[in-house]
């Protein structure tokens, strides 16, 4: 997992070790939800399809978690996507 460029860039953009661990945990939840092979493969998904996947994941999360943890669980993925769009 550590040689995935997208993940390396993401990890290096987070200064706090505790935040990094939490973000990686929740980011892995998205990856597992869609049974994605790795994080770099997310970058290969067409934008419209990825948007739909994120929307579906968020709707599923809203059903399962309280509002405060919900925001915490969405932040890592939105940050990962923003980071990848910058690079």
LOKOLLUM-320809 format. One record per residue (C-alpha): residue number from 1; x, y, z; residue in three letters. Coordinates in nm, 3 decimals. Example, Ala and Ser with C-alpha at 12.3 -4.5 7.8 and 13.67 -1.06 7.14 Angstrom:
LOKOLLUM-320809
[1 [1.230 -0.450 0.780] 'ALA']
[2 [1.367 -0.106 0.714] 'SER']
END
This chain:
LOKOLLUM-320809
[1 [0.000 0.000 0.000] 'UNK']
[2 [0.279 0.244 0.082] 'UNK']
[3 [0.414 0.264 -0.276] 'UNK']
[4 [0.091 0.406 -0.410] 'UNK']
[5 [0.175 0.759 -0.516] 'UNK']
[6 [-0.171 0.895 -0.442] 'UNK']
[7 [-0.156 0.761 -0.088] 'UNK']
[8 [0.199 0.887 -0.030] 'UNK']
[9 [0.100 1.237 -0.138] 'UNK']
[10 [-0.207 1.225 0.081] 'UNK']
[11 [-0.015 1.101 0.387] 'UNK']
[12 [0.253 1.366 0.342] 'UNK']
[13 [-0.007 1.642 0.330] 'UNK']
[14 [-0.120 1.563 0.687] 'UNK']
[15 [0.107 1.685 0.965] 'UNK']
[16 [-0.050 1.522 1.269] 'UNK']
[17 [0.014 1.150 1.311] 'UNK']
[18 [-0.318 1.102 1.494] 'UNK']
[19 [-0.510 1.277 1.215] 'UNK']
[20 [-0.321 1.079 0.950] 'UNK']
[21 [-0.414 0.749 1.116] 'UNK']
[22 [-0.780 0.845 1.151] 'UNK']
[23 [-0.801 0.972 0.791] 'UNK']
[24 [-0.638 0.657 0.654] 'UNK']
[25 [-0.881 0.445 0.853] 'UNK']
[26 [-1.187 0.623 0.712] 'UNK']
[27 [-1.040 0.640 0.364] 'UNK']
[28 [-0.993 0.264 0.375] 'UNK']
[29 [-1.363 0.230 0.463] 'UNK']
[30 [-1.454 0.394 0.130] 'UNK']
[31 [-1.209 0.171 -0.057] 'UNK']
[32 [-1.350 -0.138 0.115] 'UNK']
[33 [-1.711 -0.029 0.058] 'UNK']
[34 [-1.647 -0.042 -0.317] 'UNK']
[35 [-1.397 -0.327 -0.302] 'UNK']
[36 [-1.141 -0.112 -0.481] 'UNK']
[37 [-0.806 -0.274 -0.542] 'UNK']
[38 [-0.600 0.024 -0.422] 'UNK']
[39 [-0.607 0.402 -0.385] 'UNK']
[40 [-0.441 0.475 -0.718] 'UNK']
[41 [-0.731 0.297 -0.891] 'UNK']
[42 [-0.965 0.569 -0.761] 'UNK']
[43 [-0.788 0.809 -0.996] 'UNK']
[44 [-0.881 0.591 -1.293] 'UNK']
[45 [-1.254 0.617 -1.229] 'UNK']
[46 [-1.427 0.865 -1.463] 'UNK']
[47 [-1.531 1.182 -1.282] 'UNK']
[48 [-1.906 1.131 -1.324] 'UNK']
[49 [-1.888 0.774 -1.197] 'UNK']
[50 [-1.671 0.877 -0.902] 'UNK']
[51 [-1.917 1.152 -0.813] 'UNK']
[52 [-2.198 0.898 -0.815] 'UNK']
[53 [-1.995 0.660 -0.599] 'UNK']
[54 [-1.920 0.934 -0.345] 'UNK']
[55 [-2.286 1.037 -0.335] 'UNK']
[56 [-2.399 0.678 -0.280] 'UNK']
[57 [-2.137 0.627 -0.010] 'UNK']
[58 [-2.241 0.948 0.168] 'UNK']
[59 [-2.608 0.847 0.157] 'UNK']
[60 [-2.518 0.509 0.303] 'UNK']
[61 [-2.306 0.673 0.575] 'UNK']
[62 [-2.590 0.907 0.670] 'UNK']
[63 [-2.807 0.604 0.742] 'UNK']
[64 [-2.544 0.440 0.963] 'UNK']
[65 [-2.370 0.713 1.166] 'UNK']
[66 [-2.455 1.016 1.377] 'UNK']
[67 [-2.398 1.365 1.228] 'UNK']
[68 [-2.068 1.441 1.402] 'UNK']
[69 [-1.892 1.114 1.312] 'UNK']
[70 [-2.044 1.146 0.965] 'UNK']
[71 [-1.848 1.465 0.896] 'UNK']
[72 [-1.531 1.308 1.035] 'UNK']
[73 [-1.576 1.010 0.803] 'UNK']
[74 [-1.632 1.225 0.493] 'UNK']
[75 [-1.343 1.464 0.546] 'UNK']
[76 [-1.062 1.220 0.463] 'UNK']
[77 [-1.208 1.123 0.128] 'UNK']
[78 [-1.283 1.479 0.020] 'UNK']
[79 [-0.929 1.579 0.121] 'UNK']
[80 [-0.784 1.283 -0.071] 'UNK']
[81 [-0.974 1.384 -0.386] 'UNK']
[82 [-0.872 1.750 -0.354] 'UNK']
[83 [-0.508 1.647 -0.308] 'UNK']
[84 [-0.520 1.429 -0.619] 'UNK']
[85 [-0.675 1.702 -0.828] 'UNK']
[86 [-0.393 1.939 -0.732] 'UNK']
[87 [-0.126 1.692 -0.848] 'UNK']
END
